[in-house]
Amino acid sequence: MKRFVSGLVLGVVLSAGVLTVSAQNERAMHPRLVKAIEALRDARAYMEAAPHDFGGHRVEAIRATDDAIKQLNFALAYRYKEDRR
């Protein structure tokens, strides 16, 4: 079981790496998306380090920020895939 979980985790990490690498060329073509990802990462770091919980919204805001970053990376990966056709 431990070996299965390790393999699963490795597969997810490698898949994420492939999406990140494949989207590198698209980043130059879509600078606004890159800036949005950077701004979201900055906001997430700020929320993580904040000494308060933003009225109980911090956890959900961090989750939504993670989802937004993921979706923007998927969008860049999709463009890369389509542009290679």
C-alpha positions, 0 to 999 in steps of 0.5 A: 500500500505504501508503495502504491501511495508513493507511486501515486504521489510521484505520478501527480508530481510528474504530471504537474511538472509536465503541465508547468514545463509544457506551458513555459512557451505559452507564458511568453505569449500570455503575459497577463495570465503570468502576471495574474498567477504571480499576483495570486501567489503573492496574495496566497503567501500574504494570507498564509502569513497573516496573523488573522483569519480575515473574518473566517475567510482565509482558509476558503480564500487560500483554497480558491486561490490555489484553484485559480492558479491551477486553472490558469496553468491548465489554460496555458497548457491547453494553449500550448497543446492547441498551438502545437497542432 
